[in-house]
Amino acid sequence: MRRNEDGADSESPLFREADNAQYVDVLSGMGKTMIMERFRDDNPPGFDPDTGRERTPVLAMEMVGKPGERRFYAELLALLGAPQSRRADIVQMEQGVLRLLKAIGVQVLLIDEVHNILAGSHRDQRVVLNTLRFLSNRLQISLVCFGVTDAREAISGDVQLARRFEEFSINRWAANEQFETLVSSILRNTPLRKPTVLTPKSLRRILQVTEGITANIFHMINSLAADAAQSGQERITDEVVENWRPLSDGEAAYT
């Protein structure tokens, strides 16, 4: 599986054409939101000369915390630029969502933080999952959901919906050419004045300390670069990589 420098699988069908429903299972810190935003940006809105309207093939949203049917529709309507009054009932909100999604030509609905469904009651979970299935059926749109491992449990709450989802997992980085390319890319974007050339031992050390998590890798290298700039050394050496430690055992090492 080939990945881009941001950790995304460039050969995944997600980057070609979303078909029905897909679920991207990502460990925290592996850049799921970055991947979602890239897919959205690769499919930007455009003017349709046939209808004289702007079309939005890909719409991205974040699953609200403790979601219910009303909160889900309210979030979608606000995203579509049509917030409803508090007096609007569910039917009005539902019809508004259907009308607007159809009008702007949405083909793929991206949903980040789909594991937030689990924060709701059992009834709310079933209602939201049923709502997703309803939107997909009625509008014939594809669903692409992003979440951490717990999201699998959320989606499995609706058997019919779960059967539609093709699952993709983005794993931790491993000691290979892809990881070397990632590190080289990060180093090229540091403000250091001298080139940094790390040995295979240093690369293994970075992988060990960061546990192969994208956010941790960025944090470690940027921290090393900041130290090198402050000290006047202007490059990262194998010695400082070997001696680098997270903040402390008792506090969060990464942000």
Secondary structure, 3 states (H helix, E strand, C coil): CCECCCCCECCCHHHCCCCCEEEEEECCCCCHHHHHHHHHHCCCCEEECCCCEEECCEEEEECCCCCCHHHHHHHHHHHCCCCCCCCCCHHHHHHHHHHHHHHCCCCEEEEECHHHHHHCCHHHHHHHHHHHHHHHHHHCCEEEEEECCCHHHHHCCCHHHHHHEEEEEECCCCCCHHHHHHHHHHHHCCCCCCCCCCCHHHHHHHHHHHCCCHHHHHHHHHHHHHHHHHHCCCCCCHHHHHHCCCCCCCCCCCC
